[in-house]
């Protein structure tokens, strides 16, 4: 039983997780840092941009070159304008939800508005919180706690829909039950992070939520 659903954004609502990782991976290779898809997910998926820059500096054992972040963001914005789409099946799923729902994401407000407007879901997520709305981004629980408070639902009665280890960790720390979307993620890593189950499609999630 659950009383509310809290959704992540990237990789769960909008099909951007792989897009940003591929751009990120390419830009890192230019710095001499060659990482596999699995390593990219491990180090960067679901984390705030500020944390990712710290991780890059640690991996490089040197400061991140000036202009790196801007290059990634410019490429990402261009890619989103051309290719951003909702995760297959998620629009139909959202229409069937009768319980309160919200969004909790490490995206920045401007970026989130662009994404949701582009895929026609800006009015669907009336309750949404971004990285600027809390002191600590995921994997801290702040975003999920804030979303639950806004819905006036106790975290233990919320299901969080996540894909990244950072996001799963945040939701579990908030006291929520986590269902992990694993279409392009490591299921074992998701379960180890605390997800109670994984699913491969929004149609499967529909059944899990008894919609």
C-alpha positions in Angstrom: 0.0 0.0 0.0 1.2 3.5 -0.7 -0.3 7.0 -0.6 2.0 9.0 -2.9 4.6 8.6 -5.6 7.8 10.6 -5.9 9.5 10.5 -9.3 13.1 11.3 -10.3 13.4 13.1 -13.6 16.4 12.2 -15.8 16.3 8.6 -16.8 12.8 8.1 -15.3 10.6 10.7 -16.9 12.8 12.1 -19.6 15.2 10.0 -21.7 18.3 12.1 -20.9 20.5 10.0 -18.6 22.2 8.1 -21.5 22.4 11.3 -23.6 24.3 13.3 -20.9 26.5 10.4 -20.1 27.6 9.9 -23.7 28.4 13.6 -24.0 30.1 13.6 -20.6 32.1 10.4 -21.5 33.3 12.0 -24.8 34.4 15.2 -23.0 36.2 13.2 -20.3 38.0 11.2 -23.0 39.4 14.5 -24.3 41.0 15.0 -20.9 42.5 11.5 -21.1 40.0 9.9 -18.8 38.5 6.9 -20.6 35.5 5.4 -18.7 33.1 2.6 -19.6 29.3 3.1 -19.6 29.2 1.2 -16.2 31.9 3.4 -14.7 30.0 6.5 -15.9 26.9 5.3 -14.1 28.9 4.5 -11.0 30.7 7.8 -10.7 28.2 10.3 -12.1 24.6 9.2 -12.7 22.1 10.9 -10.4 24.6 13.2 -8.8 24.5 17.0 -8.8 26.8 18.8 -11.2 28.9 20.2 -8.3 29.6 16.7 -7.0 30.5 15.4 -10.5 33.1 18.1 -10.9 34.7 17.1 -7.6 34.7 13.4 -8.8 36.4 14.4 -12.0 39.1 16.3 -10.2 39.7 13.2 -8.0 39.9 10.9 -11.0 42.2 13.2 -12.9 44.2 14.0 -9.8 44.2 17.5 -11.1 41.9 20.5 -11.2 39.1 20.3 -13.9 40.2 22.5 -16.8 38.5 25.8 -17.2 35.6 25.6 -19.7 34.9 21.9 -19.3 31.6 22.3 -17.5 30.4 24.9 -20.1 31.4 22.6 -23.0 29.4 19.7 -21.5 26.3 21.9 -20.8 26.4 23.6 -24.3 26.5 20.2 -26.0 23.7 18.8 -23.7 21.4 21.8 -24.3 21.9 21.4 -28.1 21.2 17.7 -27.8 18.1 18.2 -25.7 16.6 20.7 -28.2 16.9 18.1 -31.0 16.4 14.7 -29.3 14.7 14.9 -25.9 11.7 12.6 -25.5 9.8 11.1 -22.6 10.6 7.6 -21.4 8.5 5.2 -23.4 5.1 4.7 -21.7 5.6 7.2 -19.0 3.0 9.7 -20.3 0.2 7.1 -20.3 1.3 5.9 -16.9 1.1 9.4 -15.4 -2.5 9.8 -16.7 -3.6 6.7 -14.8 -2.2 7.7 -11.4 -4.9 8.7 -8.9 -2.6 9.2 -5.9 -0.7 12.5 -5.3 2.7 12.6 -7.0 5.6 14.9 -7.2 9.1 15.2 -8.6 12.5 15.3 -6.8 15.5 15.9 -9.0 19.1 17.0 -8.9 18.4 19.0 -12.1 18.6 22.7 -11.9 15.3 24.6 -12.1 15.9 26.2 -15.5 16.9 22.9 -17.0 14.0 21.0 -15.5 11.5 23.5 -16.8 13.0 23.2 -20.3 12.8 19.4 -20.2 9.3 19.1 -18.9 8.0 21.8 -21.3 9.7 20.1 -24.2 7.9 16.8 -23.5 4.6 18.4 -22.6 4.6 17.5 -18.9 5.3 20.9 -17.3 1.7 21.1 -16.0 1.6 17.5 -14.9 4.2 17.9 -12.3 2.8 20.8 -10.3 4.8 19.8 -7.2 8.5 19.5 -8.1 11.8 20.3 -6.3 15.2 20.8 -7.8 18.8 21.0 -6.5 18.5 24.7 -5.6 15.6 23.9 -3.3 17.6 22.0 -0.7 20.9 22.4 1.2 22.1 18.9 0.2 21.4 17.2 -3.1 21.0 13.5 -3.7 22.3 11.1 -2.3 21.2 13.0 0.8 17.5 12.6 1.5 16.6 16.3 1.5 14.8 16.4 -1.8 12.6 13.4 -1.1 11.8 14.6 2.4 10.8 18.0 1.0 8.6 16.4 -1.7 6.8 14.2 0.9 6.3 17.2 3.2 4.8 19.2 0.3 2.3 16.4 -0.4 1.6 16.1 3.4 2.4 12.4 3.2 4.8 10.5 5.5 7.8 9.3 3.7 7.1 5.7 4.8 3.9 5.8 2.8 5.7 7.0 -0.4 7.1 5.0 -3.3 10.0 6.6 -5.0 10.7 5.9 -8.7 14.4 6.1 -9.3 17.2 4.8 -11.6 20.5 5.9 -10.2 22.3 4.6 -7.1 22.6 8.2 -5.8 18.8 8.7 -6.2 18.0 5.3 -4.7 20.2 6.0 -1.7 18.5 9.4 -1.2 15.0 7.9 -1.2 15.9 5.0 1.0 17.5 7.4 3.5 14.3 9.4 3.5 12.4 6.2 4.5 10.7 5.5 1.2 10.2 2.3 -0.7 12.1 2.5 -4.0 11.2 0.9 -7.3 14.2 1.1 -9.7 13.9 1.6 -13.5 16.6 -0.7 -14.8 16.2 -0.5 -18.6 19.7 0.8 -19.0 21.1 0.5 -15.5 22.8 -2.2 -13.4 20.0 -4.0 -11.5 22.4 -5.5 -9.0 23.8 -2.1 -8.1 20.2 -0.7 -7.8 19.2 -3.5 -5.4 22.4 -3.2 -3.4 21.6 0.5 -3.0 18.3 -0.4 -1.4 15.7 -0.7 -4.1 13.1 -3.3 -3.2 12.6 -4.3 -6.9 13.6 -3.4 -10.4 11.4 -3.0 -13.5 12.3 -2.8 -17.2 9.3 -0.8 -18.6 6.6 1.7 -17.6 4.0 -1.0 -18.5 5.6 -3.2 -15.9 5.6 -0.3 -13.4 1.9 0.2 -14.1 1.2 -3.3 -12.9 3.4 -2.9 -9.9 1.5 0.2 -8.8 -1.9 -1.5 -9.4 -3.0 1.2 -11.8 
